[in-house]
Amino acid sequence: MNNHELSQRDLAVLWHPCTQMKDHENYPIIPIKKGQGVWLEDFDGNRYLDAISSWWVNLFGHANPAINAALKNQLDTLEQVIFAGFTHESAIKLAEKLVEITPPGLNRCFYADNGSAAVEVALKMSFHYWRNLGQTQKTKFITLENSYHGETLGALAVGNVALYKDIYAPLLMDVITVPSPDCYHSEPGESWADYSTRRFALMEQTLAQHADSVCAVIIEPLVQCAGNMRMYDAVYLKLLREACDKYALHLIADEIAVGFGRTGTLFACEQAAVTPDFMCLSKGLTGGYLALSAVLTTDNIYQAFYDDYTKLTAFLHSHSYTGNALACRAGLATINIFQQQKIIEKNRQLAKTMGGVAARFHEHPHVAEVRQTGMILAIELVKNKQTREPYPWQERRGLKVYRYALSKGVLLRPLGDVIYFMPPYVISEAELELLAAVAWQGIQHAVRD
């Protein structure tokens, strides 16, 4: 068995996500045989440093011994059971842990099976909550420009990345979109906090005008990940929480990508000391092992659905694999690693190291900005550093970085022309230095005219 044979078999039957399949006429699919720590290995023996945590899910390395052991133990007792009318120990323990570690007041946990599904749950719960309270005029959602919340139709509707959304516009509900606090657009010398505060005025105006018809505001706290890793200050979250209380609507925090230590705290909302009405979690929840998501919410929202069956107030949303036992056990093992190994403290030092190895990118003639929030670092390529004129997207400069990096044993999958580092937390200093060196060489290769 080798790479070529498997890639040909793959292309005969499979359709891959977020991919123009015709690209693979020139860029072969890479079959992976095994993973260990931050490294992946293909069937020809080539190794790749997984610098993007396999789409932001893998926190503690591939084939992590602690998570492996937990799954093997769970597999011998229970793999799956219907979660309507039944429960199991791993689901209960994980929910207890999530209530314990998330911001105070999030005391109820609803499981789903992926991030988009979690967003759908939060949107429907918010709408349904107001319906149960008789406020049927509340039917709208407010979202941020450049946001991304998933690919199902509800999640897609409240996102704002044109590449994913525009083609499906006729199928989507109308939402209210507010300009982003994305600090890439701040004035020279203006702090992130000052810019994010200034941009909040636009949200305040929108809330004042539309609050009576709005169920909730949905945001990605601190980092708009699929929106080119654009970042903003925590003061925006604080102001938004206060405004949502003032205007009597919900705050949905989509922490699917930024939760579980990515931003320097366990959850990004902690940096503003706020509790959202809904917190959506997935990706790192199981350490990158299995599909699972959770929506954490308050007792107040839970009680709005709690009544006699004949009142028809129950939340009937369901997934066949809700609370899957194997996924819940992986989630428990992941949280145990955080708590037993003081991962957040270690990550702060790791983030400093990552910023250090990327320092020279600030001076690169085709880098407009190097930005970092915790364990997420982004390098934005542009045609002109002074004016920030981007390269024409059709030139696919970021793809050139990706292809070069693969040839040097590093998996760097860019967002357009934004190269980012989002590695597993077990990466070493030497591996970070390798990552930065290959990224630099890849950019040098990509910006040649």
C-alpha positions in Angstrom: 0.0 0.0 0.0 1.4 3.4 -1.0 0.3 7.0 -1.3 -0.4 6.9 -5.0 -2.5 3.7 -4.9 -4.6 5.0 -2.0 -5.1 8.5 -3.4 -6.3 7.0 -6.7 -8.8 4.8 -4.8 -9.9 7.9 -2.8 -10.6 10.0 -5.9 -12.7 7.2 -7.4 -15.2 7.3 -4.6 -14.8 10.3 -2.2 -15.8 14.0 -2.2 -13.7 16.0 0.3 -14.9 19.0 2.3 -14.0 22.6 1.5 -12.2 21.4 -1.6 -12.4 22.0 -5.4 -11.8 18.4 -6.3 -10.3 19.4 -9.7 -7.3 20.7 -7.7 -6.4 17.1 -7.0 -5.5 16.6 -10.7 -2.4 18.6 -9.8 -2.1 18.3 -6.0 -2.4 14.6 -4.9 -4.5 13.7 -1.8 -2.1 12.6 1.0 -3.2 9.4 2.7 -2.2 9.3 6.4 -1.2 6.0 7.9 -0.7 7.1 11.6 -0.2 10.0 13.9 1.9 10.5 17.0 2.1 13.7 19.0 2.2 16.7 16.6 3.3 14.5 13.7 1.4 12.7 10.9 2.9 10.0 8.7 1.8 9.0 5.3 2.0 5.6 3.5 5.3 6.5 1.9 6.9 7.3 5.2 6.8 11.1 4.9 6.1 13.0 8.1 4.1 16.2 8.6 4.1 18.6 11.6 0.3 19.2 12.2 0.5 23.0 12.7 -3.2 23.5 12.5 -4.3 20.7 14.9 -6.2 18.9 12.1 -8.7 21.7 11.6 -8.3 23.1 15.2 -9.6 20.0 17.0 -6.5 18.2 18.3 -5.3 19.6 21.6 -2.9 17.0 23.1 -1.4 15.3 20.1 -2.4 12.3 18.0 -2.7 8.9 19.7 -2.6 10.6 23.1 -2.1 7.7 25.7 -4.5 9.1 28.3 -7.4 9.6 25.8 -6.6 6.3 24.2 -6.9 4.5 27.5 -10.1 6.2 28.4 -11.7 5.2 25.1 -10.5 1.6 25.4 -12.1 1.4 28.8 -15.4 2.9 27.6 -15.5 0.7 24.6 -15.6 -2.4 26.8 -18.7 -1.2 28.6 -21.0 1.0 26.4 -20.5 2.5 23.0 -23.9 4.2 22.5 -27.4 4.4 23.9 -30.5 6.4 23.0 -30.3 9.6 25.0 -34.1 10.2 25.2 -35.3 8.6 28.4 -31.9 7.0 29.0 -28.6 8.3 30.2 -25.1 7.0 31.1 -22.3 7.9 33.5 -19.9 9.4 31.0 -22.5 11.9 29.8 -23.4 12.9 33.3 -19.8 13.3 34.4 -18.9 15.4 31.4 -21.9 17.7 31.8 -20.9 18.1 35.5 -17.4 19.0 34.5 -18.6 21.5 31.8 -20.9 23.2 34.3 -17.9 23.4 36.7 -15.4 24.9 34.3 -17.5 27.2 32.1 -18.4 30.7 33.3 -20.7 30.9 36.3 -24.4 30.4 35.7 -24.1 28.0 32.8 -25.8 25.1 34.7 -27.5 23.2 31.9 -25.8 21.1 29.1 -27.4 20.1 25.9 -25.4 17.7 23.7 -25.2 17.6 19.9 -22.8 16.1 17.5 -20.8 18.9 15.8 -20.2 22.6 16.0 -22.8 23.6 13.4 -25.4 21.6 15.2 -24.5 23.3 18.5 -25.1 26.7 16.8 -28.5 25.4 15.5 -29.4 24.4 19.0 -28.5 27.7 20.5 -30.4 29.7 17.8 -33.5 27.5 18.1 -33.4 27.6 21.9 -33.2 31.4 22.0 -36.1 31.8 19.5 -38.1 29.1 21.3 -37.5 30.7 24.7 -39.0 34.0 23.6 -41.9 32.1 22.0 -42.6 30.3 25.3 -42.7 33.7 27.0 -45.2 35.0 24.5 -42.8 37.4 22.8 -43.5 36.2 19.3 -42.2 39.4 17.7 -38.6 38.2 18.5 -37.5 36.4 15.4 -34.2 38.0 14.3 -30.6 37.4 15.1 -27.7 39.9 15.1 -24.3 38.8 13.8 -20.9 40.3 13.1 -19.5 41.1 9.7 -16.7 38.5 8.8 -18.2 36.0 11.2 -18.4 32.2 10.7 -20.6 29.8 12.7 -20.9 26.7 10.5 -22.3 25.2 7.3 -25.9 24.1 8.1 -28.4 26.6 7.0 -29.2 28.3 10.3 -25.5 28.5 11.2 -24.6 29.7 7.7 -27.3 32.4 7.9 -25.8 33.9 11.0 -22.3 33.8 9.4 -20.9 36.4 7.1 -18.0 35.0 5.1 -19.1 35.4 1.5 -17.1 32.5 0.2 -19.3 30.0 2.1 -22.5 31.9 2.3 -23.3 33.8 -1.0 -24.3 30.8 -3.2 -26.9 29.7 -0.6 -28.3 33.1 0.1 -31.8 32.3 -1.3 -32.1 29.5 1.2 -31.2 31.5 4.3 -33.1 33.5 6.9 -32.5 37.2 7.0 -30.2 38.4 9.8 -29.0 41.8 11.0 -25.2 42.3 10.4 -23.1 44.7 12.3 -19.6 45.9 11.3 -16.9 43.8 13.0 -14.5 45.1 15.8 -11.7 43.3 13.8 -8.6 45.3 14.8 -6.8 44.8 11.5 -8.6 48.0 10.5 -7.6 50.1 13.5 -5.9 53.4 13.0 -2.1 53.6 13.3 -1.2 53.9 17.0 -4.8 53.0 18.1 -4.9 50.2 20.7 -7.1 47.1 20.2 -9.1 48.2 23.2 -9.8 51.7 21.9 -10.7 50.4 18.4 -13.0 47.7 19.7 -14.7 50.2 22.0 -15.1 52.6 19.2 -16.6 49.9 17.0 -19.0 48.9 19.7 -21.0 52.1 19.0 -22.2 50.5 15.8 -23.6 47.5 17.7 -25.2 49.8 20.3 -27.0 51.7 17.5 -28.3 48.5 16.0 -29.5 47.1 19.4 -31.3 50.4 20.1 -33.1 50.2 16.8 -33.9 46.5 16.6 -33.9 45.0 20.1 -37.7 44.4 20.2 -37.5 42.0 17.2 -34.2 40.3 18.1 -33.7 37.0 19.9 -30.0 37.1 20.3 -26.6 38.4 19.2 -24.2 35.6 18.2 -20.4 36.2 18.2 -17.1 34.3 18.1 -15.3 35.7 21.2 -11.9 37.4 20.5 -11.0 35.6 17.2 -13.0 35.3 14.0 -11.3 32.1 13.0 -12.6 31.2 9.6 -12.8 34.9 8.9 -9.0 35.0 8.3 -8.1 34.8 12.0 -9.1 38.4 12.6 -8.9 39.5 16.3 -10.4 42.0 18.7 -10.2 43.1 22.3 -12.1 41.6 25.2 -13.6 45.0 26.1 -16.1 44.4 23.2 -17.4 41.3 25.0 -17.9 43.2 28.2 -19.8 46.0 26.5 -21.9 43.5 24.5 -22.9 41.6 27.6 -24.0 44.8 29.3 -26.0 45.9 26.2 -27.7 42.5 25.8 -28.9 42.8 29.4 -30.0 46.4 28.8 -32.0 45.6 25.7 -33.3 42.2 27.0 -31.9 39.8 24.4 -29.6 36.8 24.5 -25.8 36.6 24.0 -24.7 33.4 22.2 -20.9 32.8 22.5 -19.6 30.5 19.7 -16.5 29.1 21.4 -16.3 26.1 19.1 -12.9 27.1 17.8 -11.7 29.4 20.5 -12.6 27.4 23.6 -10.5 25.0 25.5 -7.4 27.1 25.9 -6.9 28.5 22.4 -7.0 32.2 23.5 -4.9 32.0 26.7 -7.8 31.2 29.0 -9.8 28.0 29.1 -12.7 30.0 27.5 -12.4 33.3 25.7 -15.3 34.8 27.6 -13.3 34.6 30.8 -11.1 37.4 29.5 -14.0 39.8 29.8 -15.4 38.1 32.9 -18.8 37.6 31.2 -21.3 34.8 31.1 -23.2 34.4 27.9 -26.7 33.0 27.8 -25.5 30.2 25.5 -22.0 28.9 25.0 -21.4 26.6 22.1 -18.5 24.1 22.4 -17.1 21.5 20.1 -13.8 20.8 18.3 -11.3 20.6 21.2 -14.0 19.2 23.5 -12.9 15.6 22.8 -9.3 16.4 22.2 -9.7 15.9 18.5 -10.9 12.3 18.8 -14.7 12.2 18.1 -17.5 14.4 17.0 -19.3 15.9 19.9 -20.7 19.3 20.8 -22.4 20.9 23.8 -24.5 24.0 24.4 -24.3 25.3 27.9 -27.1 27.6 29.1 -28.7 29.0 32.2 -31.4 27.7 34.6 -33.6 30.6 33.6 -33.7 29.5 30.0 -34.1 25.8 31.0 -37.1 26.7 33.1 -38.9 28.4 30.2 -39.2 25.0 28.6 -40.1 23.0 31.8 -43.8 22.4 32.0 -46.5 19.8 31.4 -46.2 18.0 28.1 -49.6 19.3 26.9 -48.4 22.9 27.1 -46.1 22.0 24.1 -43.2 24.0 25.4 -40.6 21.2 25.2 -37.4 21.5 23.2 -37.7 18.6 20.7 -34.4 19.1 18.8 -32.6 15.8 18.7 -29.6 13.9 17.2 -29.3 10.1 17.0 -25.8 10.2 18.6 -26.7 12.8 21.3 -24.4 12.2 24.3 -22.5 9.4 22.6 -20.7 7.4 25.3 -17.3 7.2 23.5 -17.2 10.9 22.7 -18.2 11.9 26.2 -15.5 9.7 27.7 -12.9 11.3 25.3 -14.2 14.7 26.5 -13.7 13.7 30.2 -10.2 12.6 29.5 -9.5 15.8 27.7 -10.7 18.0 30.6 -8.7 15.8 33.1 -5.5 16.6 31.1 -6.3 20.3 31.4 -6.8 20.0 35.2 -4.1 17.6 36.1 -1.3 19.1 33.9 -1.9 22.8 34.4 -2.2 23.3 30.6 -3.4 26.9 30.7 -0.3 28.0 32.6 1.9 26.0 30.3 0.2 27.4 27.2 1.0 31.0 28.3 4.7 30.2 28.1 4.2 28.3 24.8 2.3 31.2 23.3 5.3 33.5 24.2 7.6 31.1 22.5 5.3 31.0 19.4 5.3 34.8 19.3 9.1 34.9 19.6 9.7 32.5 16.7 7.3 34.5 14.5 8.8 37.9 15.4 10.8 38.4 12.2 7.6 38.1 10.1 6.6 41.6 11.3 9.4 43.1 9.1 8.6 41.0 6.0 7.9 43.2 3.0 4.8 41.3 2.1 3.3 40.8 5.6 0.7 43.4 6.6 0.3 42.1 10.1 1.3 39.4 12.6 -1.4 39.1 15.2 -1.7 36.7 18.1 -4.3 35.8 20.7 -3.0 33.0 23.0 -2.2 29.9 21.0 -3.5 31.4 17.7 -1.0 33.3 15.6 -1.8 34.7 12.1 0.4 36.2 9.4 -1.4 38.2 6.7 0.2 38.3 3.3 -0.3 41.3 1.1 0.9 42.6 -2.2 1.8 46.0 -0.8 2.8 46.4 2.9 2.3 50.2 3.0 -1.2 50.3 1.5 -2.2 46.7 2.6 -3.3 46.0 -1.0 -4.1 42.3 -1.1 -2.9 39.9 -3.7 -5.6 39.0 -6.2 -7.3 36.0 -4.7 -7.1 34.2 -8.0 -3.3 34.0 -7.6 -3.8 31.7 -4.5 -0.5 32.8 -2.9 -1.5 31.0 0.4 -1.8 27.8 -1.6 1.8 28.2 -2.7 2.8 28.4 1.0 0.8 25.3 1.8 2.4 23.3 -1.1 5.9 24.4 -0.2 5.4 23.6 3.5 4.1 20.1 2.7 7.3 19.5 0.7 9.3 20.4 3.9 7.2 18.2 6.2 4.8 20.8 7.7 1.0 21.0 7.4 0.1 24.7 7.1 -3.4 25.1 5.6 -3.9 28.8 5.1 -7.1 30.8 5.0 -6.8 32.6 1.7 -3.5 34.5 2.1 -3.5 34.3 5.8 -0.9 31.8 7.2 -1.7 30.8 10.7 -0.2 28.6 13.5 -2.7 26.8 15.7 -0.8 23.7 16.8 -1.5 21.0 19.4 -0.5 22.1 22.9 2.2 19.4 23.1 4.4 21.0 20.4 8.0 21.6 21.5 10.1 24.7 21.2 12.2 23.0 18.5 9.1 22.1 16.6 7.8 25.7 16.8 11.1 26.9 15.4 10.8 24.4 12.6 7.3 25.6 11.9 8.4 29.2 11.7 11.4 28.5 9.5 9.3 26.6 7.0 6.5 29.2 7.0 9.2 31.9 6.3 10.6 29.9 3.4 7.1 29.1 2.1 6.2 32.8 2.1 9.5 33.7 0.3 8.6 31.1 -2.3 4.9 32.3 -2.6 5.6 36.0 -3.0 8.0 35.6 -5.9 6.5 37.3 -9.0 
